[in-house]
């Protein structure tokens, strides 16, 4: 399947660096020197915060400036410059948030001087208050500490950060306990005008009720450390870091939550989308590793990567638009064994949580992934699967759901990548069916959200499929998803698959015609060939279906049953019904592709 743009990664990286104005400053082909971690900076004897407001709103990010009287040779190395914002919350807790060095940019993408520093960049500390009341902020560096400053935080109806639910652990919720369903695709990178692309994608997604996007910090996208930077010094990638800031701001303004993948598999692979040749951890580029698999076991590599983790948490954790951290994309395409990966994940997740006071969920991913033992570890908060298949989705999802019942019984599971053809060259009709079924089916198999489709740039955007998210968002509005569980259902039609989510007093159902599938379209084409009605290029037709749906396990009493068309987003017939003996049996309206139902108490 396509994981990187079709241009070889190293060539595309170079092209994008030139376009972004971040090309290596060293001679072509050479490797910028890696500063040894033991180099010490001039000691800071005075440190102070500036730009602290007297009052702020709950969940409003404070982006504060830090002034010092010293200068680090490499301000991105915490061994040289360890500045910390200490926060005392209204409840009396003390939080430590690392400060970070950054170069800011004007809207046109040119660097802007920092008023608090003689350099192009400056020190920042970002913090987002979650409680209402008085906070005390003080910056510290070793024995040096600034004067305490106070901020009065007022209540807000903002949803805050997303976490796994404490009461329904297979789902997500916001600060107020409202269910969060991640509705949206992968938009892992842009190879065009980055901010214009993300603004367009997010506008279209938000207009259709979408809430989620998955983004990679790949070398050709938002990665801050690569061969043009060397290790431990992110100066040459500050524009990429700023672009990610801007993308998170775009998402925040539109109510979209971003899952941020920190390492793409190709960076440490010599076989699959291989980029190891250009990786700064490679000894051939001056790094510490002879082989990519040593990344998780070599102490020098772990030390360097912990510094990157600290920087990323300091810079991005305060965004409420950041939904979750993802360590690896499809780590099984690297030579790293799961036995070596698990202790690395344990240590790195602990490090990330030390610098992220907001408790963003943490995960990782595999190609497949349902059976991984990793999901039981405390180092991950939710499980993920990636599924590329030309087979019919309901059977595939049933198998995955059963795997997650064993491997992650008390954690949310997401279908974080989904596609029909692994190479992106599938039949357009079947691809669109796969996309639609992939939106609706996963929730009814117990996943915490719909499938996040992969082909955003070649399918969703050019074919205007953003509108497909709107019916699902409308159907789920106000639904008590956290309390619903997948249960067996019965359809009287043998050619209709029925799935039900149910509690004791509410239910949601989704029915899909077996003809509305890859195999169903194939059977129809075969039948047309046999009876002489086949016409090449003619779109498939789907015959009318009508069946009877039986749901068991509801409490007896009066209910309202409302049918819904997932294709158009229209509510259909609504009728009062009565459950007797725990069983509800309903005839369906006529449909051709799929049909949905909500049953709520009257």
Secondary structure, 3 states (H helix, E strand, C coil): CCCCCCCCHHHHHHHHHHHHCCCCCCCCCCCCCCCCCCCCCCCCCCEEEECCCCEEECCCEEEEEEEECCCCCCCCCCCCCCCEEEEECCCCCEEEEECEEECEECCCCCEECCCCCCCCCEEEEEEECCCCEEEEEEEEECCEECCCEEEEEECCCCCCCCEECCCCCCCEECCCCCEECCCCCECCCCCCCHHHHHHHHHHHHHHCCCCEEEEECCCCCCCCCCCCCCCCCCHHHHHHHHHHHHHHHHHHHCCCEEEEEEEEHHHHCCCCCCCHHHCCCEHHHCCCECCHHHHHCCHHHHHHHHHHHHHHHHHHCCCCCEEEEEEEECHHHCCCCHHHHHHHHHHHHHHHHHHCCCCCEEECCCCECCCCHHHHCCCCCEEEEEEECCCCHHHHHHHHHHHHHHHCCCCEEEEEEEECCCCCCCCHHHHHHHHHHHHHHHHHCCCCCCCCECCHHHHHCCCCHHHHHHHHHHHHCCCCHHHCEEECCEECCCCEEEEEEECCCCEEEEEEECCCCHHHHHHHHHHHHHHCCCCCCCCCCCCCECCEEEEECCCCEEEEEEEEECCCCEEEEEEEEEEECCEEEEECCCECCEEEEEEEEC
